[in-house]
């Protein structure tokens, strides 16, 4: 996948096993280049209302 820093216009290639930490001020976009699985952890937990689909994904 490619992580795009929208403020700086920089692109960072993220490969399997890479840990990339964002803070609440990072304006970014993730561009997948193949089928991928992601793990996102929010600390503190996101206060937004979430809907879980039947496959377990969150909308």
Buried (B, 14 or more C-beta within 10 A) or exposed (E): BEBBBEEEEEEEEBEEEEEEEEEEEEEBEEEEEEEEEEEEEEEEEEEEEEEEEEEEEEE
